[in-house]
Amino acid sequence: MNAVDTPVRLKTGKSWVFWASWVISAWPTFVICTSGTWKLTHYAPYVREFARIGWPESVLPLLAFLQLGSLALYLIPRTSVLGAVLLTGYLGGAIASYTRMGEPYPVLVPLSTSLIAWLGIYMRDERLRALLPFRRRV
């Protein structure tokens, strides 16, 4: 097994941080799964909201597969950063739709989902922490 095949673990030795990161990642997983399910089942209140935003009902299955595919990549440790990038882009579209309409409150769900998704990866992936340090070691 080489360095590429080895899972990235915290060097701190705090396994509780690693497991807490997966607990944190459960929130965006729940949000995306719920949204994807509502799109695939054409849940009436969800379809009405999409119509209000300006999206036709016919695109719901495609959007569901895009977001669920991104979520699958997010949940696989080797592709989690790619999945988070794709989810952030997808959720950015939701933010743009509501911003275009001048509605600030619905923006909080996709924004917080993106931030929490990144927090989960940041906590468990040393490479991401090295790339985006919040503070530098002296």
C-alpha positions in Angstrom: 0.0 0.0 0.0 1.5 3.3 -1.0 0.8 6.8 0.3 -2.0 7.4 -2.2 -3.8 4.3 -1.1 -3.5 5.1 2.6 -6.5 6.8 4.2 -5.8 10.3 5.5 -6.1 10.3 9.2 -5.6 13.0 11.8 -2.0 13.2 13.0 -3.2 14.4 16.3 -4.3 10.9 17.3 -7.7 12.2 18.3 -10.1 9.6 16.8 -13.1 11.4 18.3 -12.4 14.3 15.9 -12.4 11.9 13.0 -15.7 10.4 14.1 -17.2 13.8 15.0 -16.4 14.9 11.4 -18.5 12.0 10.1 -21.3 13.0 12.4 -21.1 16.5 11.1 -21.2 15.2 7.5 -24.4 13.4 8.3 -26.3 16.8 8.2 -25.6 17.7 4.6 -26.2 14.0 3.7 -29.6 14.2 5.3 -30.5 17.5 3.6 -29.3 16.3 0.1 -31.0 12.9 0.4 -34.3 14.5 1.5 -34.1 17.0 -1.4 -33.3 14.3 -3.9 -36.1 12.1 -2.6 -38.6 14.9 -2.9 -37.5 15.6 -6.4 -37.7 11.9 -7.5 -41.1 11.4 -5.9 -42.4 14.8 -7.2 -43.5 15.8 -3.6 -46.3 18.3 -4.2 -45.0 21.2 -1.9 -41.6 20.8 -3.4 -42.9 20.9 -7.0 -44.9 24.0 -6.1 -41.8 25.7 -4.7 -39.8 24.8 -7.8 -42.5 26.2 -10.0 -42.4 29.4 -7.9 -38.7 29.7 -8.4 -39.1 29.3 -12.1 -38.0 25.7 -12.7 -40.2 23.3 -14.7 -41.2 20.0 -13.1 -39.6 18.1 -15.9 -36.1 18.9 -14.7 -36.6 17.5 -11.2 -35.3 14.0 -11.9 -32.1 15.3 -13.6 -31.5 17.6 -10.7 -32.0 14.8 -8.2 -29.5 12.5 -10.0 -27.0 15.4 -10.2 -27.2 16.1 -6.5 -27.4 12.5 -5.4 -24.4 11.7 -7.7 -22.4 14.5 -6.1 -23.4 13.3 -2.6 -22.1 9.8 -3.5 -18.8 11.3 -4.4 -18.8 13.3 -1.2 -19.4 10.2 0.9 -16.5 8.2 -0.6 -13.3 9.3 1.2 -11.1 9.3 -1.9 -13.5 11.6 -3.9 -15.0 13.6 -1.0 -13.4 16.9 -2.0 -14.6 16.5 -5.6 -18.1 15.7 -4.2 -18.0 18.8 -1.9 -17.0 21.0 -4.8 -19.9 19.6 -7.0 -22.4 19.9 -4.1 -21.2 23.5 -3.4 -21.7 24.4 -7.1 -25.1 22.7 -7.1 -26.2 24.5 -3.9 -24.8 27.7 -5.3 -27.4 27.5 -8.0 -30.1 27.3 -5.3 -28.6 30.4 -3.7 -28.5 32.2 -7.0 -32.2 31.3 -7.7 -33.4 32.8 -4.4 -31.1 35.8 -4.6 -32.5 36.6 -8.1 -35.9 36.6 -6.5 -34.8 38.8 -3.7 -35.5 36.3 -0.9 -32.7 36.1 1.6 -34.1 33.5 4.1 -34.2 30.4 1.8 -30.5 31.0 1.0 -29.6 29.9 4.5 -30.3 26.2 3.9 -28.0 25.7 0.9 -25.4 28.0 2.3 -25.3 26.2 5.7 -25.4 22.8 4.0 -22.3 23.7 1.9 -20.4 25.1 4.9 -21.2 22.1 7.1 -20.2 19.7 4.3 -16.8 21.4 4.0 -16.4 21.4 7.8 -16.8 17.7 7.9 -14.1 17.1 5.3 -11.9 19.8 6.8 -11.9 18.0 10.2 -10.9 14.6 8.8 -8.6 15.5 5.9 -5.1 16.7 6.8 -4.4 17.7 3.2 -7.3 20.1 3.2 -6.3 21.6 6.5 -2.7 22.1 5.1 -4.2 23.7 2.0 -6.6 26.0 3.9 -5.0 26.7 7.3 -7.1 28.9 9.6 -4.0 29.7 11.6 -0.3 29.1 10.9 1.9 27.2 13.4 4.7 29.3 14.8 
